Amino acid sequence: MGSMDRTDEKDQQIIEILSKNARISLRDIKKQVNLSPSSIRNRMERLVEMGVIKRYTVEIDYTKMGLDIQVLVLITTKPGTSKNIYGRLTNYEQVTGIMRTAGPANFILTVRVRDIAELTQFITKELESIDGVERIETMFILPEEGE
């Protein structure tokens, strides 16, 4: 493995900065890591090519979109159905995250909905109709202090 396949301290500083704000300007990164903007851009491109940076993303305030209810949904599946179920779960706009797990549940979803009626509809009309789903449990996520 050559030095081009590894990250150094400057790379790690850039990653930390980008993880807090993916839209930060190169000029603002320069102030924190003491490298030229072109050097920073080259490092960022190399980190993407290496697969260290997989994507740039945004943090969404779902409550400002009217999606006030956040729920963890635990799904237990029949053996051999996880791959098909995963494919189905990725198609729902209510699902904001999917984790495959080892343990009592096969999947833990983060789900955002407007209200309890929408959650009920989503669970009973959508999730319960997926072939291979054996059990569904929900846990409401409480808002952070000050929200």
C-alpha positions as YAML, in Angstrom:
chain: A
units: angstrom
residues:
- id: 1
  name: MET
  ca: [0.00, 0.00, 0.00]
- id: 2
  name: GLY
  ca: [1.58, 3.29, -1.09]
- id: 3
  name: SER
  ca: [1.30, 6.67, 0.57]
- id: 4
  name: MET
  ca: [-1.36, 7.60, -1.98]
- id: 5
  name: ASP
  ca: [-3.60, 4.90, -0.48]
- id: 6
  name: ARG
  ca: [-3.48, 6.31, 3.04]
- id: 7
  name: THR
  ca: [-4.74, 9.39, 4.76]
- id: 8
  name: ASP
  ca: [-2.51, 11.72, 6.70]
- id: 9
  name: GLU
  ca: [-3.20, 14.28, 9.41]
- id: 10
  name: LYS
  ca: [-4.16, 17.02, 6.91]
- id: 11
  name: ASP
  ca: [-6.58, 14.63, 5.16]
- id: 12
  name: GLN
  ca: [-8.14, 13.77, 8.49]
- id: 13
  name: GLN
  ca: [-8.54, 17.46, 9.35]
- id: 14
  name: ILE
  ca: [-10.25, 18.07, 5.99]
- id: 15
  name: ILE
  ca: [-12.55, 15.07, 6.56]
- id: 16
  name: GLU
  ca: [-13.50, 16.36, 10.02]
- id: 17
  name: ILE
  ca: [-14.28, 19.83, 8.64]
- id: 18
  name: LEU
  ca: [-16.35, 18.42, 5.76]
- id: 19
  name: SER
  ca: [-18.24, 16.08, 8.09]
- id: 20
  name: LYS
  ca: [-19.51, 19.13, 9.97]
- id: 21
  name: ASN
  ca: [-20.27, 21.21, 6.86]
- id: 22
  name: ALA
  ca: [-20.01, 19.66, 3.39]
- id: 23
  name: ARG
  ca: [-20.69, 23.05, 1.79]
- id: 24
  name: ILE
  ca: [-17.77, 24.89, 3.39]
- id: 25
  name: SER
  ca: [-15.63, 26.84, 0.94]
- id: 26
  name: LEU
  ca: [-12.05, 25.90, 0.14]
- id: 27
  name: ARG
  ca: [-11.02, 29.32, 1.44]
- id: 28
  name: ASP
  ca: [-12.59, 28.56, 4.83]
- id: 29
  name: ILE
  ca: [-10.96, 25.13, 4.95]
- id: 30
  name: LYS
  ca: [-7.62, 26.81, 4.13]
- id: 31
  name: LYS
  ca: [-7.92, 28.92, 7.28]
- id: 32
  name: GLN
  ca: [-8.16, 25.78, 9.39]
- id: 33
  name: VAL
  ca: [-5.61, 23.45, 7.75]
- id: 34
  name: ASN
  ca: [-3.06, 25.89, 6.32]
- id: 35
  name: LEU
  ca: [-2.98, 24.46, 2.80]
- id: 36
  name: SER
  ca: [-3.66, 26.15, -0.53]
- id: 37
  name: PRO
  ca: [-7.16, 25.78, -2.01]
- id: 38
  name: SER
  ca: [-5.75, 23.77, -4.95]
- id: 39
  name: SER
  ca: [-3.99, 21.38, -2.56]
- id: 40
  name: ILE
  ca: [-7.21, 20.99, -0.57]
- id: 41
  name: ARG
  ca: [-9.22, 20.32, -3.76]
- id: 42
  name: ASN
  ca: [-6.63, 17.72, -4.88]
- id: 43
  name: ARG
  ca: [-6.78, 16.01, -1.49]
- id: 44
  name: MET
  ca: [-10.59, 15.99, -1.57]
- id: 45
  name: GLU
  ca: [-10.59, 14.46, -5.08]
- id: 46
  name: ARG
  ca: [-8.07, 11.80, -3.94]
- id: 47
  name: LEU
  ca: [-10.21, 11.02, -0.88]
- id: 48
  name: VAL
  ca: [-13.23, 10.52, -3.17]
- id: 49
  name: GLU
  ca: [-11.20, 8.29, -5.55]
- id: 50
  name: MET
  ca: [-9.98, 6.24, -2.56]
- id: 51
  name: GLY
  ca: [-13.56, 5.80, -1.38]
- id: 52
  name: VAL
  ca: [-12.89, 7.55, 1.93]
- id: 53
  name: ILE
  ca: [-15.41, 10.25, 1.02]
- id: 54
  name: LYS
  ca: [-18.38, 8.39, -0.40]
- id: 55
  name: ARG
  ca: [-20.71, 11.32, -0.95]
- id: 56
  name: TYR
  ca: [-21.43, 14.86, 0.06]
- id: 57
  name: THR
  ca: [-24.76, 15.25, 1.79]
- id: 58
  name: VAL
  ca: [-27.07, 17.67, 3.57]
- id: 59
  name: GLU
  ca: [-28.57, 17.60, 7.02]
- id: 60
  name: ILE
  ca: [-32.32, 18.02, 6.76]
- id: 61
  name: ASP
  ca: [-34.58, 19.62, 9.36]
- id: 62
  name: TYR
  ca: [-37.53, 17.31, 8.86]
- id: 63
  name: THR
  ca: [-39.77, 19.24, 11.25]
- id: 64
  name: LYS
  ca: [-39.61, 22.24, 8.90]
- id: 65
  name: MET
  ca: [-40.95, 19.90, 6.23]
- id: 66
  name: GLY
  ca: [-43.88, 18.96, 8.47]
- id: 67
  name: LEU
  ca: [-42.46, 15.53, 9.32]
- id: 68
  name: ASP
  ca: [-42.68, 15.87, 13.08]
- id: 69
  name: ILE
  ca: [-42.80, 12.19, 14.05]
- id: 70
  name: GLN
  ca: [-39.60, 10.16, 14.00]
- id: 71
  name: VAL
  ca: [-39.79, 6.45, 14.76]
- id: 72
  name: LEU
  ca: [-37.45, 3.49, 14.85]
- id: 73
  name: VAL
  ca: [-39.13, 0.50, 13.24]
- id: 74
  name: LEU
  ca: [-37.72, -2.94, 13.99]
- id: 75
  name: ILE
  ca: [-38.60, -5.59, 11.44]
- id: 76
  name: THR
  ca: [-38.14, -9.32, 11.90]
- id: 77
  name: THR
  ca: [-38.24, -11.33, 8.69]
- id: 78
  name: LYS
  ca: [-38.63, -14.94, 7.63]
- id: 79
  name: PRO
  ca: [-35.36, -16.68, 6.74]
- id: 80
  name: GLY
  ca: [-34.22, -16.08, 3.17]
- id: 81
  name: THR
  ca: [-36.36, -12.97, 2.58]
- id: 82
  name: SER
  ca: [-34.02, -10.19, 3.75]
- id: 83
  name: LYS
  ca: [-32.64, -9.28, 0.32]
- id: 84
  name: ASN
  ca: [-36.09, -8.84, -1.24]
- id: 85
  name: ILE
  ca: [-37.40, -6.97, 1.78]
- id: 86
  name: TYR
  ca: [-34.41, -4.61, 1.77]
- id: 87
  name: GLY
  ca: [-35.14, -3.78, -1.87]
- id: 88
  name: ARG
  ca: [-38.75, -2.94, -1.02]
- id: 89
  name: LEU
  ca: [-37.81, -0.81, 1.99]
- id: 90
  name: THR
  ca: [-35.54, 1.43, -0.08]
- id: 91
  name: ASN
  ca: [-38.56, 2.55, -2.14]
- id: 92
  name: TYR
  ca: [-40.51, 4.22, 0.67]
- id: 93
  name: GLU
  ca: [-40.13, 7.98, 1.05]
- id: 94
  name: GLN
  ca: [-40.99, 7.67, 4.75]
- id: 95
  name: VAL
  ca: [-37.85, 5.60, 5.36]
- id: 96
  name: THR
  ca: [-34.87, 7.89, 6.00]
- id: 97
  name: GLY
  ca: [-32.44, 5.14, 7.03]
- id: 98
  name: ILE
  ca: [-32.11, 1.36, 6.90]
- id: 99
  name: MET
  ca: [-29.75, -0.75, 8.96]
- id: 100
  name: ARG
  ca: [-29.43, -4.52, 8.59]
- id: 101
  name: THR
  ca: [-28.78, -6.02, 11.99]
- id: 102
  name: ALA
  ca: [-27.87, -9.25, 13.68]
- id: 103
  name: GLY
  ca: [-30.05, -9.89, 16.69]
- id: 104
  name: PRO
  ca: [-33.74, -9.98, 17.48]
- id: 105
  name: ALA
  ca: [-34.65, -7.82, 14.44]
- id: 106
  name: ASN
  ca: [-33.28, -8.09, 10.91]
- id: 107
  name: PHE
  ca: [-33.79, -4.41, 10.09]
- id: 108
  name: ILE
  ca: [-33.97, -1.17, 12.01]
- id: 109
  name: LEU
  ca: [-35.54, 1.66, 10.02]
- id: 110
  name: THR
  ca: [-35.68, 5.34, 10.79]
- id: 111
  name: VAL
  ca: [-39.04, 6.59, 9.61]
- id: 112
  name: ARG
  ca: [-40.36, 10.16, 9.34]
- id: 113
  name: VAL
  ca: [-44.06, 10.92, 9.06]
- id: 114
  name: ARG
  ca: [-46.38, 13.88, 9.57]
- id: 115
  name: ASP
  ca: [-48.60, 12.33, 12.24]
- id: 116
  name: ILE
  ca: [-49.79, 9.13, 13.90]
- id: 117
  name: ALA
  ca: [-52.38, 8.53, 11.18]
- id: 118
  name: GLU
  ca: [-49.67, 8.51, 8.51]
- id: 119
  name: LEU
  ca: [-47.54, 6.17, 10.65]
- id: 120
  name: THR
  ca: [-50.47, 3.81, 11.14]
- id: 121
  name: GLN
  ca: [-51.19, 3.82, 7.39]
- id: 122
  name: PHE
  ca: [-47.54, 3.21, 6.55]
- id: 123
  name: ILE
  ca: [-47.23, 0.26, 8.92]
- id: 124
  name: THR
  ca: [-50.57, -1.42, 8.22]
- id: 125
  name: LYS
  ca: [-50.87, -0.81, 4.48]
- id: 126
  name: GLU
  ca: [-47.22, -0.93, 3.43]
- id: 127
  name: LEU
  ca: [-44.88, -2.72, 5.84]
- id: 128
  name: GLU
  ca: [-47.34, -5.42, 6.92]
- id: 129
  name: SER
  ca: [-48.03, -6.24, 3.26]
- id: 130
  name: ILE
  ca: [-44.41, -7.08, 2.45]
- id: 131
  name: ASP
  ca: [-44.04, -10.81, 1.92]
- id: 132
  name: GLY
  ca: [-41.65, -12.25, 4.51]
- id: 133
  name: VAL
  ca: [-42.21, -9.71, 7.29]
- id: 134
  name: GLU
  ca: [-42.97, -11.60, 10.50]
- id: 135
  name: ARG
  ca: [-42.94, -8.90, 13.16]
- id: 136
  name: ILE
  ca: [-42.89, -5.10, 13.38]
- id: 137
  name: GLU
  ca: [-42.06, -3.08, 16.48]
- id: 138
  name: THR
  ca: [-41.89, 0.69, 16.80]
- id: 139
  name: MET
  ca: [-40.11, 3.08, 19.15]
- id: 140
  name: PHE
  ca: [-40.78, 6.80, 19.07]
- id: 141
  name: ILE
  ca: [-37.71, 9.02, 19.08]
- id: 142
  name: LEU
  ca: [-38.14, 11.94, 21.45]
- id: 143
  name: PRO
  ca: [-37.02, 15.39, 20.31]
- id: 144
  name: GLU
  ca: [-33.69, 16.76, 21.51]
- id: 145
  name: GLU
  ca: [-33.77, 19.20, 24.41]
- id: 146
  name: GLY
  ca: [-34.75, 22.60, 23.09]
- id: 147
  name: GLU
  ca: [-36.51, 21.34, 19.95]
...
